Amino acid sequence: MPEIVNIHAAKTHLSKLVERAERGEEIIIARAGKPSARLVPLAPTRQREFGFLAGQVEITEDFARESMRPLSEEELADWE
């Protein structure tokens, strides 16, 4: 069961509460005893390495030539 912390105490001890959330705890922050927010850990993010698609993507000469041409006035207007 998550711990309920008053908002004043949460402001005072925010660093410690964040550390606890990072370790997997769920903390409910309450205003005047009424739950109003939940402090939970973020889902882990996957770190990507440079070149992780090496050998899986092929850029054809036609695509390279098309992507290097200047944008038309109409295409430029679409970006604005």
Secondary structure as GFF3:
##gff-version 3
##sequence-region A 1 80
A	DSSP	beta_strand	3	6	.	.	.	ID=ss1
A	DSSP	alpha_helix	7	12	.	.	.	ID=ss2
A	DSSP	alpha_helix	14	22	.	.	.	ID=ss3
A	DSSP	beta_strand	27	31	.	.	.	ID=ss4
A	DSSP	beta_strand	34	39	.	.	.	ID=ss5
A	DSSP	alpha_helix	61	67	.	.	.	ID=ss6
A	DSSP	alpha_helix	73	79	.	.	.	ID=ss7
###
